[in-house]
Amino acid sequence: MLKTITIVPTILAGDTETYKAQVERCNMIARRVQIDVTDGEFAPGSTIDITSVWWPKSWETDVHYMAKRPSEKLDVILKLQPSLCILHAEADEDLMPIFRKLKDAGIKTGVALLRSTYPNDVRAYIEAADHVLIFAGELGAQGARADMLQTEKIALVREINPDAEIGWDGGANINNIRALAHAGLDVINVGSALSKSENPAGVYQALTAEIDKNGVVI
């Protein structure tokens, strides 16, 4: 029997007006949402600054902060109090002290792995994290094609930290979500498939139904 998998809508916006519109759309379909924010350096694209981030109180919010030096905005993250803060293993600084401060504040820790990052090379981060995000898209952008070869990392991560929640970010849609669901993930983040739809609630329901189907995975 397939375990319960959570579909988490993602928000990535370049201005506050777009951000507000995406918050309103997500609020109609889910209570767990991932907010993607860049520092203007780590990723080629730019988003609103993390100081402009907000969300409805009813949400369980994951903040995915794509930054070279996340410690510089740690005070902002601590004030926001997300449920989970995901930082990149490829950052220019040691994440362990940041993880400790997040945990002390009651915030779950997450580490994201770019496509070129091999899990065993960042073993200490994976062992310490509550969540490991397998990033299979393009930094700072939505709508990229999913690199399905990245699913091979799932078993490797599970060996390092059997208790970690494992998430996927990048190119999830109605055509591949069933294969992703059967690959051993706990969370599948969905961006453009929802944000570019005229009926995000309908798409969300269709994605959920596709995961629940039995039979051969194509």
Residue, then its C-alpha position, 0 to 999 in steps of 0.5 A: m500500500l502506498k504511504t500518504i504523500t503530501i502535495v505542497p503548492t509552492i510560491l515563487a514571486g518576483d514582486t509583492e503583488t504577484y506574491k499576494a495573488q499566489v498566497e490567495r490562490c494557495n489558500m484555496i487549496a492547501r494548508r501546507v505551502q512552500i515559499d521559495v525565496t532567493d537572496g539575489e545571488f545563489a539563484p539566477g532569478s530574483t524573488i521578493d526579499i525574505t523581509s517581505v514574506w508573510w502567510p496566513k496564520s492557518w498555514e503550515t509553512d515551509v520556507h525554502y531559502m536559496a541563499k549563499r549566506p543564510s545566516e545573514k537573514l537568520d533573524v528574519i527567519l526566526k521572527l517569521q517562525p515557519s514550520l520548516c526552513i530549508l537551506h541549501a547544502e551548497a551554501d557558502e557557510d556551515l549550516m550546522p550552527i544555523f540548524r541548531k539555532l532553528k531547532d532551538a526556536g522550534i523550527k524544523t530544519g531542511v537541507a536541499l540538494l542540487r542536481s550535482t550534489y551527491p548525498n554522501d558528500v553532505r552526509a552530516y547535513i542529512e543526518a541533522a536535518d528533519h527534511v531533505l529536499i531533492f531539488a530537480g528543477e531550476l533555481g529561482a524558476q518554475g516550470a522546468r522539466a523534472d530530472m527524474l534521474q534524481t529519484e535515485k537519491i531517495a534511497l541514498v538519503r533514506e540510508i543516511n537518515p531513515d527518519a527524515e521527511i524527503g521532498w521533491d521540488g522541480g517539474a512535478n505535474i500530472n504526467n509524472i506525479r504518479a511515478l514520483a509518488h511511487a519513488g518513495l517520497d513523502v512530499i511533492n512540491v508543485g509549482s507551475a502546474l498549479s500557479k499557471s492553472e486557471n483552476p488550481a483547485g481542480v488541478y490539485q484534486a487531479l494530482t491527488a487522485e493520480i497518486d491514489k490510483n492503483g496499478v502499473v506506474i507508466 
